[in-house]
């Protein structure tokens, strides 16, 4: 049994990661912020935590961590001419500063383990380029830089990898998938003609956390229904 910390594991991809890790027999510690406790997995140890304001003391629940996943993120789409500094800073704090603070807090426990793994989330939009994704791509581009630099700095004791999904059926993407017409249109944009599910992304995260990926670090792995590479 391994010990994992999932920051933002109360809904969407984060909750799916929690479920998959528990199904594999691991102990999972996870944070939630605004979600009701009714949405949480009863087999995980959950605690309320706001990545923007709260301090994280991993010594309170695990002195030795096998892995950390940082799931909080945002999808704020708007034309470039409408970008506002405060909005950009808010998104950067959630996506990037929160990840930095979480990793710094958990780092002693990850280093103590000696074979730990960190998984971060970017977006397919960073490497592909989509209209109105400037704010998203700036923040997630910073995550990619953070992850690759950390992978070098923390090797060989901690592996660090990044997952870059395309549009996934989560609450975060509700505005883009809140009608049958929008769902169908977004399906057709992807060569595999379907929208990603949280379980699709969670399976990759669980693999990157596991010993099965022990020779993988510093990678940005795209899981996107083919949209970034295929023109069909």
Secondary structure, 3 states (H helix, E strand, C coil): CCEEEEECCCCHHHHHHHHHHHHCCCEEEEEECCCCHHHCCCCCEEEECCCCCCCCCHHHCCCCCCEEEECCCCCCCCCHHHCCHHHHHHHHHHHHHHHHHHHHHHHHHHHHHCCEEEEEEEEHHHHHCCCCCHHHHHHHHHHHHHHHHHHHHHCCCEEEEEEEECCECCHHHHHHCCCHHHHHHHHHHCCCCCCECHHHHHHHHHHHHCHHHCCCCCCEEEECCCCCCCCC
